[in-house]
Structures are given as C-alpha cells and as structure tokens.
Amino acid sequence: MKELVEVIARSLVDHPDQVVVTEKESAKGLILQLKVAQSDMGKVIGKQGRIAKAIRSVVKAAASKEDKRVIVDIM
C-alpha cells in the first residue's frame, strides 16, 4: 500500500523527491501518513478535496482485496 500511495503522490507533485509515506499500525488498521512539500499540498488535496478523496478510494479498493483496513492521512 505504501508504494501505491508514493507512486500516485509523486506523479501529482512538482517536487517528487520530497514525498514521504510512513506506515503505522493501530487498532483501526494500517495508517499511511503522506507528507509532501508545502507548495505541493494543493495539488495533492485538490479542489474541495477531490484528489485526496480519489487517492483514498484507490487505496481502499486495493486494501479490500487483501482484507485490510487502510487509512490515508495527508500531513
């Protein structure tokens, strides 16, 4: 899942070298924290959060194949 979020985020931003994804296990499931450059935040979130919602939907679909719960958190 981590690699999927990295690939999607790096294709969206102007500074792909500053994309960092960290994984954390919690009681709710796997939490993926996405950090990008401050100037790229708007590109990752999108108008009214549409791109962020699309990223979460893709990750959720991939996680459902593995019967996992994954939360994408954009920092």
mmCIF file as gemmi writes it, N, C-alpha and C atoms, coordinates in Angstrom:
data_model
loop_
_atom_site.group_PDB
_atom_site.id
_atom_site.type_symbol
_atom_site.label_atom_id
_atom_site.label_alt_id
_atom_site.label_comp_id
_atom_site.label_asym_id
_atom_site.label_entity_id
_atom_site.label_seq_id
_atom_site.pdbx_PDB_ins_code
_atom_site.Cartn_x
_atom_site.Cartn_y
_atom_site.Cartn_z
_atom_site.occupancy
_atom_site.B_iso_or_equiv
_atom_site.pdbx_formal_charge
_atom_site.auth_seq_id
_atom_site.auth_asym_id
_atom_site.pdbx_PDB_model_num
ATOM 1 N N . MET Axp A 1 ? 0.816 -1.191 0 1 0 ? 1 A 1
ATOM 2 C CA . MET Axp A 1 ? 0 0 0 1 0 ? 1 A 1
ATOM 3 C C . MET Axp A 1 ? 0.863 1.261 0 1 0 ? 1 A 1
ATOM 4 N N . LYS Axp A 2 ? 1.949 1.187 0.737 1 0 ? 2 A 1
ATOM 5 C CA . LYS Axp A 2 ? 2.839 2.346 0.844 1 0 ? 2 A 1
ATOM 6 C C . LYS Axp A 2 ? 3.36 2.75 -0.539 1 0 ? 2 A 1
ATOM 7 N N . GLU Axp A 3 ? 3.763 1.761 -1.326 1 0 ? 3 A 1
ATOM 8 C CA . GLU Axp A 3 ? 4.305 2.046 -2.65 1 0 ? 3 A 1
ATOM 9 C C . GLU Axp A 3 ? 3.242 2.654 -3.57 1 0 ? 3 A 1
ATOM 10 N N . LEU Axp A 4 ? 2.011 2.194 -3.44 1 0 ? 4 A 1
ATOM 11 C CA . LEU Axp A 4 ? 0.911 2.72 -4.248 1 0 ? 4 A 1
ATOM 12 C C . LEU Axp A 4 ? 0.697 4.204 -3.978 1 0 ? 4 A 1
ATOM 13 N N . VAL Axp A 5 ? 0.681 4.59 -2.715 1 0 ? 5 A 1
ATOM 14 C CA . VAL Axp A 5 ? 0.489 5.998 -2.356 1 0 ? 5 A 1
ATOM 15 C C . VAL Axp A 5 ? 1.669 6.838 -2.838 1 0 ? 5 A 1
ATOM 16 N N . GLU Axp A 6 ? 2.892 6.3 -2.721 1 0 ? 6 A 1
ATOM 17 C CA . GLU Axp A 6 ? 4.076 7.03 -3.183 1 0 ? 6 A 1
ATOM 18 C C . GLU Axp A 6 ? 4.014 7.289 -4.686 1 0 ? 6 A 1
ATOM 19 N N . VAL Axp A 7 ? 3.651 6.288 -5.453 1 0 ? 7 A 1
ATOM 20 C CA . VAL Axp A 7 ? 3.599 6.433 -6.911 1 0 ? 7 A 1
ATOM 21 C C . VAL Axp A 7 ? 2.554 7.466 -7.309 1 0 ? 7 A 1
ATOM 22 N N . ILE Axp A 8 ? 1.394 7.393 -6.693 1 0 ? 8 A 1
ATOM 23 C CA . ILE Axp A 8 ? 0.33 8.349 -7.021 1 0 ? 8 A 1
ATOM 24 C C . ILE Axp A 8 ? 0.752 9.765 -6.653 1 0 ? 8 A 1
ATOM 25 N N . ALA Axp A 9 ? 1.285 9.947 -5.458 1 0 ? 9 A 1
ATOM 26 C CA . ALA Axp A 9 ? 1.665 11.283 -4.991 1 0 ? 9 A 1
ATOM 27 C C . ALA Axp A 9 ? 2.805 11.863 -5.824 1 0 ? 9 A 1
ATOM 28 N N . ARG Axp A 10 ? 3.794 11.044 -6.157 1 0 ? 10 A 1
ATOM 29 C CA . ARG Axp A 10 ? 4.93 11.555 -6.935 1 0 ? 10 A 1
ATOM 30 C C . ARG Axp A 10 ? 4.519 11.976 -8.338 1 0 ? 10 A 1
ATOM 31 N N . SER Axp A 11 ? 3.494 11.354 -8.871 1 0 ? 11 A 1
ATOM 32 C CA . SER Axp A 11 ? 3.042 11.743 -10.209 1 0 ? 11 A 1
ATOM 33 C C . SER Axp A 11 ? 2.262 13.053 -10.19 1 0 ? 11 A 1
ATOM 34 N N . LEU Axp A 12 ? 1.791 13.471 -9.02 1 0 ? 12 A 1
ATOM 35 C CA . LEU Axp A 12 ? 0.983 14.69 -8.916 1 0 ? 12 A 1
ATOM 36 C C . LEU Axp A 12 ? 1.797 15.943 -8.615 1 0 ? 12 A 1
ATOM 37 N N . VAL Axp A 13 ? 2.897 15.813 -7.893 1 0 ? 13 A 1
ATOM 38 C CA . VAL Axp A 13 ? 3.592 16.975 -7.339 1 0 ? 13 A 1
ATOM 39 C C . VAL Axp A 13 ? 4.728 17.464 -8.225 1 0 ? 13 A 1
ATOM 40 N N . ASP Axp A 14 ? 5.198 18.695 -7.928 1 0 ? 14 A 1
ATOM 41 C CA . ASP Axp A 14 ? 6.333 19.277 -8.637 1 0 ? 14 A 1
ATOM 42 C C . ASP Axp A 14 ? 7.667 18.843 -8.026 1 0 ? 14 A 1
ATOM 43 N N . HIS Axp A 15 ? 7.648 18.477 -6.748 1 0 ? 15 A 1
ATOM 44 C CA . HIS Axp A 15 ? 8.867 18.068 -6.034 1 0 ? 15 A 1
ATOM 45 C C . HIS Axp A 15 ? 8.718 16.622 -5.556 1 0 ? 15 A 1
ATOM 46 N N . PRO Axp A 16 ? 8.875 15.644 -6.465 1 0 ? 16 A 1
ATOM 47 C CA . PRO Axp A 16 ? 8.652 14.245 -6.083 1 0 ? 16 A 1
ATOM 48 C C . PRO Axp A 16 ? 9.67 13.717 -5.086 1 0 ? 16 A 1
ATOM 49 N N . ASP Axp A 17 ? 10.83 14.37 -4.99 1 0 ? 17 A 1
ATOM 50 C CA . ASP Axp A 17 ? 11.848 13.921 -4.034 1 0 ? 17 A 1
ATOM 51 C C . ASP Axp A 17 ? 11.449 14.222 -2.592 1 0 ? 17 A 1
ATOM 52 N N . GLN Axp A 18 ? 10.471 15.081 -2.378 1 0 ? 18 A 1
ATOM 53 C CA . GLN Axp A 18 ? 10.039 15.434 -1.019 1 0 ? 18 A 1
ATOM 54 C C . GLN Axp A 18 ? 8.803 14.66 -0.571 1 0 ? 18 A 1
ATOM 55 N N . VAL Axp A 19 ? 8.371 13.695 -1.352 1 0 ? 19 A 1
ATOM 56 C CA . VAL Axp A 19 ? 7.225 12.867 -0.973 1 0 ? 19 A 1
ATOM 57 C C . VAL Axp A 19 ? 7.711 11.788 -0.001 1 0 ? 19 A 1
ATOM 58 N N . VAL Axp A 20 ? 7.074 11.733 1.17 1 0 ? 20 A 1
ATOM 59 C CA . VAL Axp A 20 ? 7.425 10.743 2.191 1 0 ? 20 A 1
ATOM 60 C C . VAL Axp A 20 ? 6.14 10.076 2.671 1 0 ? 20 A 1
ATOM 61 N N . VAL Axp A 21 ? 6.134 8.756 2.656 1 0 ? 21 A 1
ATOM 62 C CA . VAL Axp A 21 ? 4.989 7.991 3.157 1 0 ? 21 A 1
ATOM 63 C C . VAL Axp A 21 ? 5.48 7.1 4.284 1 0 ? 21 A 1
ATOM 64 N N . THR Axp A 22 ? 4.836 7.212 5.449 1 0 ? 22 A 1
ATOM 65 C CA . THR Axp A 22 ? 5.194 6.377 6.591 1 0 ? 22 A 1
ATOM 66 C C . THR Axp A 22 ? 4.003 5.511 6.964 1 0 ? 22 A 1
ATOM 67 N N . GLU Axp A 23 ? 4.297 4.318 7.46 1 0 ? 23 A 1
ATOM 68 C CA . GLU Axp A 23 ? 3.264 3.37 7.863 1 0 ? 23 A 1
ATOM 69 C C . GLU Axp A 23 ? 3.223 3.258 9.374 1 0 ? 23 A 1
ATOM 70 N N . LYS Axp A 24 ? 2.015 3.197 9.917 1 0 ? 24 A 1
ATOM 71 C CA . LYS Axp A 24 ? 1.83 2.976 11.348 1 0 ? 24 A 1
ATOM 72 C C . LYS Axp A 24 ? 0.696 1.982 11.536 1 0 ? 24 A 1
ATOM 73 N N . GLU Axp A 25 ? 0.888 1.043 12.424 1 0 ? 25 A 1
ATOM 74 C CA . GLU Axp A 25 ? -0.165 0.1 12.773 1 0 ? 25 A 1
ATOM 75 C C . GLU Axp A 25 ? -0.95 0.651 13.945 1 0 ? 25 A 1
ATOM 76 N N . SER Axp A 26 ? -2.255 0.518 13.893 1 0 ? 26 A 1
ATOM 77 C CA . SER Axp A 26 ? -3.094 0.935 15.009 1 0 ? 26 A 1
ATOM 78 C C . SER Axp A 26 ? -4.232 -0.067 15.158 1 0 ? 26 A 1
ATOM 79 N N . ALA Axp A 27 ? -5.066 0.16 16.148 1 0 ? 27 A 1
ATOM 80 C CA . ALA Axp A 27 ? -6.211 -0.722 16.373 1 0 ? 27 A 1
ATOM 81 C C . ALA Axp A 27 ? -7.207 -0.611 15.22 1 0 ? 27 A 1
ATOM 82 N N . LYS Axp A 28 ? -7.255 0.539 14.574 1 0 ? 28 A 1
ATOM 83 C CA . LYS Axp A 28 ? -8.175 0.763 13.455 1 0 ? 28 A 1
ATOM 84 C C . LYS Axp A 28 ? -7.688 0.103 12.171 1 0 ? 28 A 1
ATOM 85 N N . GLY Axp A 29 ? -6.393 -0.163 12.07 1 0 ? 29 A 1
ATOM 86 C CA . GLY Axp A 29 ? -5.818 -0.754 10.867 1 0 ? 29 A 1
ATOM 87 C C . GLY Axp A 29 ? -4.49 -0.091 10.557 1 0 ? 29 A 1
ATOM 88 N N . LEU Axp A 30 ? -4.112 -0.125 9.301 1 0 ? 30 A 1
ATOM 89 C CA . LEU Axp A 30 ? -2.861 0.468 8.85 1 0 ? 30 A 1
ATOM 90 C C . LEU Axp A 30 ? -3.093 1.93 8.51 1 0 ? 30 A 1
ATOM 91 N N . ILE Axp A 31 ? -2.253 2.812 9.055 1 0 ? 31 A 1
ATOM 92 C CA . ILE Axp A 31 ? -2.352 4.244 8.779 1 0 ? 31 A 1
ATOM 93 C C . ILE Axp A 31 ? -1.154 4.637 7.916 1 0 ? 31 A 1
ATOM 94 N N . LEU Axp A 32 ? -1.43 5.221 6.754 1 0 ? 32 A 1
ATOM 95 C CA . LEU Axp A 32 ? -0.387 5.723 5.869 1 0 ? 32 A 1
ATOM 96 C C . LEU Axp A 32 ? -0.38 7.238 5.961 1 0 ? 32 A 1
ATOM 97 N N . GLN Axp A 33 ? 0.742 7.797 6.385 1 0 ? 33 A 1
ATOM 98 C CA . GLN Axp A 33 ? 0.867 9.251 6.503 1 0 ? 33 A 1
ATOM 99 C C . GLN Axp A 33 ? 1.649 9.759 5.304 1 0 ? 33 A 1
ATOM 100 N N . LEU Axp A 34 ? 1.035 10.649 4.546 1 0 ? 34 A 1
ATOM 101 C CA . LEU Axp A 34 ? 1.64 11.216 3.345 1 0 ? 34 A 1
ATOM 102 C C . LEU Axp A 34 ? 2.096 12.634 3.636 1 0 ? 34 A 1
ATOM 103 N N . LYS Axp A 35 ? 3.385 12.888 3.413 1 0 ? 35 A 1
ATOM 104 C CA . LYS Axp A 35 ? 3.932 14.23 3.591 1 0 ? 35 A 1
ATOM 105 C C . LYS Axp A 35 ? 4.52 14.681 2.259 1 0 ? 35 A 1
ATOM 106 N N . VAL Axp A 36 ? 4.173 15.908 1.858 1 0 ? 36 A 1
ATOM 107 C CA . VAL Axp A 36 ? 4.689 16.494 0.624 1 0 ? 36 A 1
ATOM 108 C C . VAL Axp A 36 ? 5.184 17.9 0.937 1 0 ? 36 A 1
ATOM 109 N N . ALA Axp A 37 ? 5.85 18.514 -0.036 1 0 ? 37 A 1
ATOM 110 C CA . ALA Axp A 37 ? 6.311 19.894 0.136 1 0 ? 37 A 1
ATOM 111 C C . ALA Axp A 37 ? 5.108 20.808 0.325 1 0 ? 37 A 1
ATOM 112 N N . GLN Axp A 38 ? 5.297 21.875 1.073 1 0 ? 38 A 1
ATOM 113 C CA . GLN Axp A 38 ? 4.199 22.812 1.363 1 0 ? 38 A 1
ATOM 114 C C . GLN Axp A 38 ? 3.581 23.367 0.08 1 0 ? 38 A 1
ATOM 115 N N . SER Axp A 39 ? 4.422 23.623 -0.917 1 0 ? 39 A 1
ATOM 116 C CA . SER Axp A 39 ? 3.907 24.18 -2.173 1 0 ? 39 A 1
ATOM 117 C C . SER Axp A 39 ? 3.095 23.161 -2.979 1 0 ? 39 A 1
ATOM 118 N N . ASP Axp A 40 ? 3.226 21.886 -2.656 1 0 ? 40 A 1
ATOM 119 C CA . ASP Axp A 40 ? 2.504 20.839 -3.38 1 0 ? 40 A 1
ATOM 120 C C . ASP Axp A 40 ? 1.236 20.365 -2.673 1 0 ? 40 A 1
ATOM 121 N N . MET Axp A 41 ? 0.923 20.921 -1.525 1 0 ? 41 A 1
ATOM 122 C CA . MET Axp A 41 ? -0.242 20.465 -0.767 1 0 ? 41 A 1
ATOM 123 C C . MET Axp A 41 ? -1.535 20.619 -1.567 1 0 ? 41 A 1
ATOM 124 N N . GLY Axp A 42 ? -1.679 21.71 -2.264 1 0 ? 42 A 1
ATOM 125 C CA . GLY Axp A 42 ? -2.891 21.94 -3.042 1 0 ? 42 A 1
ATOM 126 C C . GLY Axp A 42 ? -3.064 20.938 -4.164 1 0 ? 42 A 1
ATOM 127 N N . LYS Axp A 43 ? -1.97 20.491 -4.732 1 0 ? 43 A 1
ATOM 128 C CA . LYS Axp A 43 ? -2.04 19.518 -5.821 1 0 ? 43 A 1
ATOM 129 C C . LYS Axp A 43 ? -2.453 18.148 -5.311 1 0 ? 43 A 1
ATOM 130 N N . VAL Axp A 44 ? -2.065 17.823 -4.097 1 0 ? 44 A 1
ATOM 131 C CA . VAL Axp A 44 ? -2.405 16.517 -3.527 1 0 ? 44 A 1
ATOM 132 C C . VAL Axp A 44 ? -3.835 16.52 -2.993 1 0 ? 44 A 1
ATOM 133 N N . ILE Axp A 45 ? -4.27 17.652 -2.451 1 0 ? 45 A 1
ATOM 134 C CA . ILE Axp A 45 ? -5.616 17.727 -1.889 1 0 ? 45 A 1
ATOM 135 C C . ILE Axp A 45 ? -6.646 17.994 -2.99 1 0 ? 45 A 1
ATOM 136 N N . GLY Axp A 46 ? -6.375 18.92 -3.873 1 0 ? 46 A 1
ATOM 137 C CA . GLY Axp A 46 ? -7.29 19.217 -4.974 1 0 ? 46 A 1
ATOM 138 C C . GLY Axp A 46 ? -8.436 20.115 -4.543 1 0 ? 46 A 1
ATOM 139 N N . LYS Axp A 47 ? -9.21 20.559 -5.513 1 0 ? 47 A 1
ATOM 140 C CA . LYS Axp A 47 ? -10.362 21.418 -5.224 1 0 ? 47 A 1
ATOM 141 C C . LYS Axp A 47 ? -11.391 20.638 -4.425 1 0 ? 47 A 1
ATOM 142 N N . GLN Axp A 48 ? -11.761 21.192 -3.294 1 0 ? 48 A 1
ATOM 143 C CA . GLN Axp A 48 ? -12.736 20.594 -2.384 1 0 ? 48 A 1
ATOM 144 C C . GLN Axp A 48 ? -12.346 19.175 -1.966 1 0 ? 48 A 1
ATOM 145 N N . GLY Axp A 49 ? -11.039 18.86 -1.998 1 0 ? 49 A 1
ATOM 146 C CA . GLY Axp A 49 ? -10.554 17.566 -1.538 1 0 ? 49 A 1
ATOM 147 C C . GLY Axp A 49 ? -10.81 16.415 -2.491 1 0 ? 49 A 1
ATOM 148 N N . ARG Axp A 50 ? -11.067 16.716 -3.746 1 0 ? 50 A 1
ATOM 149 C CA . ARG Axp A 50 ? -11.414 15.659 -4.702 1 0 ? 50 A 1
ATOM 150 C C . ARG Axp A 50 ? -10.259 14.704 -4.963 1 0 ? 50 A 1
ATOM 151 N N . ILE Axp A 51 ? -9.043 15.227 -5.117 1 0 ? 51 A 1
ATOM 152 C CA . ILE Axp A 51 ? -7.906 14.357 -5.4 1 0 ? 51 A 1
ATOM 153 C C . ILE Axp A 51 ? -7.578 13.51 -4.18 1 0 ? 51 A 1
ATOM 154 N N . ALA Axp A 52 ? -7.63 14.105 -2.994 1 0 ? 52 A 1
ATOM 155 C CA . ALA Axp A 52 ? -7.382 13.347 -1.765 1 0 ? 52 A 1
ATOM 156 C C . ALA Axp A 52 ? -8.414 12.23 -1.621 1 0 ? 52 A 1
ATOM 157 N N . LYS Axp A 53 ? -9.649 12.521 -1.931 1 0 ? 53 A 1
ATOM 158 C CA . LYS Axp A 53 ? -10.709 11.513 -1.851 1 0 ? 53 A 1
ATOM 159 C C . LYS Axp A 53 ? -10.462 10.399 -2.858 1 0 ? 53 A 1
ATOM 160 N N . ALA Axp A 54 ? -9.996 10.75 -4.051 1 0 ? 54 A 1
ATOM 161 C CA . ALA Axp A 54 ? -9.71 9.746 -5.078 1 0 ? 54 A 1
ATOM 162 C C . ALA Axp A 54 ? -8.549 8.85 -4.656 1 0 ? 54 A 1
ATOM 163 N N . ILE Axp A 55 ? -7.508 9.439 -4.055 1 0 ? 55 A 1
ATOM 164 C CA . ILE Axp A 55 ? -6.376 8.648 -3.563 1 0 ? 55 A 1
ATOM 165 C C . ILE Axp A 55 ? -6.861 7.658 -2.515 1 0 ? 55 A 1
ATOM 166 N N . ARG Axp A 56 ? -7.681 8.137 -1.589 1 0 ? 56 A 1
ATOM 167 C CA . ARG Axp A 56 ? -8.211 7.254 -0.53 1 0 ? 56 A 1
ATOM 168 C C . ARG Axp A 56 ? -9.071 6.141 -1.115 1 0 ? 56 A 1
ATOM 169 N N . SER Axp A 57 ? -9.846 6.451 -2.155 1 0 ? 57 A 1
ATOM 170 C CA . SER Axp A 57 ? -10.697 5.437 -2.784 1 0 ? 57 A 1
ATOM 171 C C . SER Axp A 57 ? -9.869 4.34 -3.455 1 0 ? 57 A 1
ATOM 172 N N . VAL Axp A 58 ? -8.81 4.734 -4.14 1 0 ? 58 A 1
ATOM 173 C CA . VAL Axp A 58 ? -7.942 3.756 -4.811 1 0 ? 58 A 1
ATOM 174 C C . VAL Axp A 58 ? -7.261 2.858 -3.781 1 0 ? 58 A 1
ATOM 175 N N . VAL Axp A 59 ? -6.758 3.465 -2.715 1 0 ? 59 A 1
ATOM 176 C CA . VAL Axp A 59 ? -6.083 2.685 -1.676 1 0 ? 59 A 1
ATOM 177 C C . VAL Axp A 59 ? -7.074 1.76 -0.964 1 0 ? 59 A 1
ATOM 178 N N . LYS Axp A 60 ? -8.268 2.249 -0.729 1 0 ? 60 A 1
ATOM 179 C CA . LYS Axp A 60 ? -9.296 1.428 -0.081 1 0 ? 60 A 1
ATOM 180 C C . LYS Axp A 60 ? -9.645 0.224 -0.949 1 0 ? 60 A 1
ATOM 181 N N . ALA Axp A 61 ? -9.746 0.433 -2.256 1 0 ? 61 A 1
ATOM 182 C CA . ALA Axp A 61 ? -10.048 -0.666 -3.168 1 0 ? 61 A 1
ATOM 183 C C . ALA Axp A 61 ? -8.924 -1.7 -3.182 1 0 ? 61 A 1
ATOM 184 N N . ALA Axp A 62 ? -7.684 -1.233 -3.183 1 0 ? 62 A 1
ATOM 185 C CA . ALA Axp A 62 ? -6.55 -2.159 -3.164 1 0 ? 62 A 1
ATOM 186 C C . ALA Axp A 62 ? -6.473 -2.905 -1.835 1 0 ? 62 A 1
ATOM 187 N N . ALA Axp A 63 ? -6.811 -2.234 -0.747 1 0 ? 63 A 1
ATOM 188 C CA . ALA Axp A 63 ? -6.758 -2.865 0.571 1 0 ? 63 A 1
ATOM 189 C C . ALA Axp A 63 ? -7.876 -3.887 0.741 1 0 ? 63 A 1
ATOM 190 N N . SER Axp A 64 ? -9.006 -3.645 0.121 1 0 ? 64 A 1
ATOM 191 C CA . SER Axp A 64 ? -10.122 -4.578 0.268 1 0 ? 64 A 1
ATOM 192 C C . SER Axp A 64 ? -9.813 -5.93 -0.371 1 0 ? 64 A 1
ATOM 193 N N . LYS Axp A 65 ? -8.959 -5.942 -1.372 1 0 ? 65 A 1
ATOM 194 C CA . LYS Axp A 65 ? -8.544 -7.206 -1.977 1 0 ? 65 A 1
ATOM 195 C C . LYS Axp A 65 ? -7.759 -8.061 -0.985 1 0 ? 65 A 1
ATOM 196 N N . GLU Axp A 66 ? -7.052 -7.403 -0.085 1 0 ? 66 A 1
ATOM 197 C CA . GLU Axp A 66 ? -6.237 -8.101 0.909 1 0 ? 66 A 1
ATOM 198 C C . GLU Axp A 66 ? -6.941 -8.192 2.262 1 0 ? 66 A 1
ATOM 199 N N . ASP Axp A 67 ? -8.213 -7.807 2.318 1 0 ? 67 A 1
ATOM 200 C CA . ASP Axp A 67 ? -8.995 -7.804 3.563 1 0 ? 67 A 1
ATOM 201 C C . ASP Axp A 67 ? -8.305 -7.014 4.671 1 0 ? 67 A 1
ATOM 202 N N . LYS Axp A 68 ? -7.827 -5.825 4.323 1 0 ? 68 A 1
ATOM 203 C CA . LYS Axp A 68 ? -7.178 -4.934 5.286 1 0 ? 68 A 1
ATOM 204 C C . LYS Axp A 68 ? -7.943 -3.625 5.346 1 0 ? 68 A 1
ATOM 205 N N . ARG Axp A 69 ? -7.736 -2.892 6.422 1 0 ? 69 A 1
ATOM 206 C CA . ARG Axp A 69 ? -8.299 -1.551 6.551 1 0 ? 69 A 1
ATOM 207 C C . ARG Axp A 69 ? -7.135 -0.58 6.53 1 0 ? 69 A 1
ATOM 208 N N . VAL Axp A 70 ? -7.163 0.349 5.585 1 0 ? 70 A 1
ATOM 209 C CA . VAL Axp A 70 ? -6.074 1.313 5.43 1 0 ? 70 A 1
ATOM 210 C C . VAL Axp A 70 ? -6.649 2.718 5.466 1 0 ? 70 A 1
ATOM 211 N N . ILE Axp A 71 ? -6.005 3.587 6.245 1 0 ? 71 A 1
ATOM 212 C CA . ILE Axp A 71 ? -6.382 4.985 6.349 1 0 ? 71 A 1
ATOM 213 C C . ILE Axp A 71 ? -5.242 5.824 5.78 1 0 ? 71 A 1
ATOM 214 N N . VAL Axp A 72 ? -5.553 6.726 4.849 1 0 ? 72 A 1
ATOM 215 C CA . VAL Axp A 72 ? -4.545 7.617 4.278 1 0 ? 72 A 1
ATOM 216 C C . VAL Axp A 72 ? -4.71 8.976 4.949 1 0 ? 72 A 1
ATOM 217 N N . ASP Axp A 73 ? -3.648 9.436 5.592 1 0 ? 73 A 1
ATOM 218 C CA . ASP Axp A 73 ? -3.65 10.702 6.303 1 0 ? 73 A 1
ATOM 219 C C . ASP Axp A 73 ? -2.657 11.634 5.619 1 0 ? 73 A 1
ATOM 220 N N . ILE Axp A 74 ? -3.124 12.771 5.13 1 0 ? 74 A 1
ATOM 221 C CA . ILE Axp A 74 ? -2.264 13.739 4.443 1 0 ? 74 A 1
ATOM 222 C C . ILE Axp A 74 ? -1.832 14.781 5.456 1 0 ? 74 A 1
ATOM 223 N N . MET Axp A 75 ? -0.535 14.861 5.674 1 0 ? 75 A 1
ATOM 224 C CA . MET Axp A 75 ? 0.017 15.75 6.683 1 0 ? 75 A 1
ATOM 225 C C . MET Axp A 75 ? 0.411 17.081 6.062 1 0 ? 75 A 1
